[in-house]
């Protein structure tokens, strides 16, 4: 059984003036225990909204999200409290996600107190959590502003893991950090995953991060999943023009490195005015009249590798 099942999740927001923001549309993703699944795409494509749905911070319009087989939307009382203990998050900006008025000891104690951990055990658990993320016990007496960005993110990770959750949502966990610190935080997250048997659902636009730590990847565009598959397969053989364009835009230190084909022009359309047909067609260099009129269905490119593109569907028919 998957730890997390996102089944046809849809989230639409009504705006003043009668407009509807279609932030997430019929998204399905499963995350198995112990693996890392990454969701990638440009800003504005709906990634963070999907993360909020998983965390119970935004309402579902349709579909279901299940944790260990239980529908999250139906959880109440102790079942909901258990879910909140088992599913934690690490956010993009560690300074904004930590209360600047509290010492680190208080920040790390809050979730323990909320979930009924006896007061006599809290000090030891705080010290253990700090050691786990590579910070000294004396850090408990300091305030967030007394740390560097990387150290603050270590505190945020310690807070997320102090309750020993089974699933951690990582929302752009290194994008606010200096380049020199990013590898340290990535290695820490991977080490902790092995030690604590964690499952990660990663939200990112940094494809280097995704390739480094993910087992499977889903590519999102304007609220829809346009391609998904195992990380190695997707990076080595991207099939959707959007995925190809994202990979082509990644800087390479070696100019002789073969670059994927594709070029990404323009910006993501507004979720209040989604194009008809294929949602990517206004920016796609291969778009045809059929792309402008017909929404593509997902095609099985190879085992476990799917992409939604009319050109792939035509190729599949031609090869039969």
RAKA-V14940 format. One record per helix or strand. SS is the DSSP state (h for helix, s for strand). FROM is the first residue (numbers start at 1). LEN is the number of residues. Records with the same first field share a line. If there is no record, write none. Layout:
# RAKA-V14940
SS=FROM-LEN, FROM-LEN
This chain:
# RAKA-V14940
s=4-11, 20-12, 36-5, 62-6, 70-2, 87-4, 103-1, 143-1, 167-5, 199-6, 216-6, 224-7, 298-5, 305-4
h=47-9, 72-3, 77-10, 94-4, 104-11, 119-14, 137-5, 144-3, 149-13, 179-18, 207-7, 231-6, 241-8, 281-3, 289-5, 310-9
